[in-house]
Amino acid sequence: MNRAGSYRARKKHIKLLLTVIMSILAITMVIPFVWMVSASFKPDNEIFDFPIKWIPKTFTFENYVKVWASSVPFYLFFMNSVKVTVLSVLGEVCTSALAGYAFAKIKFKGRNLAFLLYISTLIFPAQMMLIPRFVMFSNMGLYNTHWALILPGMFTAFGTFMLKQFFETIPDELCESARIDGANHFITFSRIIVPLSTSAFAALIIFMFVSNWNQYEAALVYLRSKELATIPLGLSYFQEENSTSYGAIMAASVCSLIPIFAVFLAFQKQFVQGIVTTGLKE
């Protein structure tokens, strides 16, 4: 076997090995989800049987009935999560797109310094902001309202950075041609930049949807009324004083994942394109 053939064979073996390793890692990540789905169809006394019975011995929909028809208003938690997440994501996309366009396509004095200072806020952990925001929202009368969750989600440095990096891959010549034709920045942004950035928007929507849908700490700190609770906080209400309905918790968790899967499937193609191209310049 010549050197070229040996190189191709070695490359093929390495690729096969990496495929096997990635497949094993993927399976280990899927196993907890499969167990959760299986447990949601079991009565509580069979959930923790060992060895694990992946196919329920006693198949029941009682847990799902308990989630949607019990005294715990899971449907209300679900709608609260939809409200908070949708408004947060819409606001985030708008503010990040406008800020990203300004940093990427508008030349003004101090642009790089302003962007650096803005992005530097990412070094602060979210937990560090809980107490200052708690005090601020209390003084503003927003404590124990959904706006305490929505407003912080509308403005993030991550979204601005992500869209700015993508906007920079769009040739400046297109914007300059539009300005020569008399277009202002808003027309250039809405008619040229936005249509060419659907993949980046899809990636941002998925990231922000998952982040806002699953947020627990902020809801725990800023919300006190049961009627305002979102799904991550509402799951705690299935824990009774002397017992915990693990089957109901598993069923509620499965139901809470459906919107995430739906959003990902809706934007899957654009999401992959956005991950590949965002941050890369030709």
N, C-alpha and C positions, 0 to 999 in steps of 0.2 A: 504493500500500500504506500503510495507516494505521500508527500508532506501535505498536499492539499486535501487528499482523501482522509488522512488522519485528523486534520484540523476540523473537517466537516463532521466526522464521527464523534470527536470529543465535544464539539459544540452541540450536537444532537443529544448526547448523553447528559450534558449540563442542563439543557433545556428540559429534558425529561425529568431530571432530578428536581429542578425548581418547580415544575408542574406538580409533582407528587407532594412536595413540601407545602405549596400553596393550597393544594386540595385538602391536605390534612388540617391546615390552619382554618380553612373555610368550614370544614365539618365541625371542628371544635367550637366555632362561633355560632353555628346553626343549632347545635345540640340543645343549648338552654331554651331557645325559642320553641323547638319541637317539644321539649318537655313541658313548657308552659301551655302550649296548645293541648297536649294530651291531658295535663292536669285539669284544664278547664272543663273537661267532659267527664271527670271522675267525682264521686262523692268524697267528702273530706277525709273519711277514714281509709281511703285507698291511695291518696296522693303521695304519701311518703313511704309506700311499700318498697322494700328492697329484697331482691333486685328490682329495678325499675320495670314496670310493665308499660311499654310504649303504647300499646293498644289497650284502652280501658277495659277492664273486666266487666264493670258495670257502666255502660255508656248512658249518660244522662245529660239533658239540657237544663237541668234544674239550676245550675249555677248562672246560666245566661238569663233565665227567667227571674232569678233573684236579683241580678244586677239591674235589669230594666224595669222590674215591676215591684221591687221591694220599697220599704220606707226610705231607704237611702236614695236620694234623687240623682242617680247616675246620669240620666238624660240631661239634667240641669248642669252637671259638671261638664258633660260633653259639649253642650252648647256654649258654656262659658269659655272653654278652651278654644272652640272655633272662633268665637268673637275676639278674644285676646290675640290669638295667633294671626288671624286674617288681617286685622287692623295693624298689628305690629309689622307684619311682612309688607303690606302695601305702603306703609309709611317709610319703612326701611328702604324699599326699592326706590321710592321717589327721592328721598333725601340723599341716598348714596349715589344715585345716578347723577343728580345735579351737582353734588360736590365732586364726584369723580370726573365729570366733564370739565368743571372749572379748573381742577388741578392738572388735568391732562391736556386740555386744548386752549385754555385762556392764559396768556402770558401776563403776569402782573408782578410787581415788585414784592419780594419776600415770599413768593409762591413756595419755593422749596423748603424754606424755614417753617412756614405755616403748616405744610404737609407733614414735615418731620415732627413738629410738636403735636399735631393731631394724631399721628400714628403712634407716638410714644405713649399715648394713653392705654395702649394695648398691654403694656407691661404691668398694669395694676390689675390684680385679681378681682373678679366680680364680688367676692365676699367682702372686700375692703370697702365697697361702695354701699353696702346695705344700710349701715347706720347713718351716714350722711344723707342718703336718699330718704330714709325713714323720717328723719327730722324735717327735711325739706317738704316731703309730701304731707306730713302732719301740719306744718305751718300753712301750706297751700290748700288744706282741706281735701286732699286727694287720698289720704290714708283710708284703707278699707274700701277702695273703689278699684275697678278694673283699669282705670287710667294710670294707677301706680305701676302696673305691669306693662301697659301698652306704650306709654311715652318713652321709657328707657330703651325699649326694643325698636323704636323708630329711628334712633340715631346711634350708629355704631361705626367705629373706625375701620372695623374689618370689612364691612360692605363697601365703604368708600375706597379703601385700598384695593380691593378685588376688582371693582369696576374701573378704577383709574388705570390699573395695569392693563386691562383689556382695551380700554379706549385708546391707549397709547399705541396699540397695534394697528389701529385704523389710520391709514395715510393722511397726513395733514393736508395733502393736495386736495382731497375731497372737500374739506372744510373751507379751504381757501377759494376753491371754485364756487362754492355756495355764496361766500361773502362777496365775490366779484359780481355775482348775479343779483346782489342786493339782499341776501338773506341775513337776518340777525342771528344772535347766538341761539335763541329759543328755536327758531326754524331749523337751524343747522343741527341742533341737538335732537329735535323731535323727528325730523325727516331723513336724517342721514345716520346719526350715531345710533339711535335706538333701533331702527330696523336691522342694522348690521351687528347688533349685540345681543340677539335673542339667546344665544348659548350661555353667555355670561349671566344674563338675567335669570335663566333657568337654574343655573348652579347656585346663584345667590338665594333664590326663592327656596330651594330645597334645604340649603344650610340653615337659613333663618327659620323656616317652618319647623324643622326638627328641633332647633334650639329653643324656640318659644313654646312649642307644644309640650316639651319635656321639662320646662323650668319648674323647679320645686322650691328652692330656697327663697326666691323673691316672693312667691305666693304665700309661703309660710310666714314671712315677716310682715308683708303688707296687707294681707287679708285676714279678717277675723270672722266674717259672717259665713255660715255654711252655704247660704244661697249664692255666694260669690266664688266659691271654691272651684278651681280647675281640676282636671283629672288627676294629675300627680298628687295634689293635696287631698282630693276627694277619696282616693283609694284608702286613706287612713280611716275613713268612716266605716269601712267593712270590718274593722277590728272592734269587737265588742269588749265589754268590761272583763268578762271571764273566759272568752274564747275568741278565736279569729277564724273567719270563713275564708280559708285559703283558696278554695275552689272558686268563690265569687271574685276574689282578688285576681286570680288567674284569668277568669272570664272577662273581667273588666279590663285587664291589661291587654288581652287579645283584641278587644273592641277598640281600645285606644290606639292600637297600631294600624288600624285600617286606613285612617286618613293619611298617615305617613306613606304607606305603600301606594295609595292612590295618587298622591302628589308626585312621588318618585316615578311611577309608571307613566304619568302624564308628561313629565319633563325628562324622561330618561335619555332620549336621543340628544337633546340640547345640553343636558347635564354633562354627558361624556365629552361632547365637543368643548364645552366651557372649561372643564378640568384640564383638557389637553392643551388648549390655546391660551388660557388666562395666565398672564405673567410672562409670556414668551413674545419677544419682539423679532420681527423679520429683519 
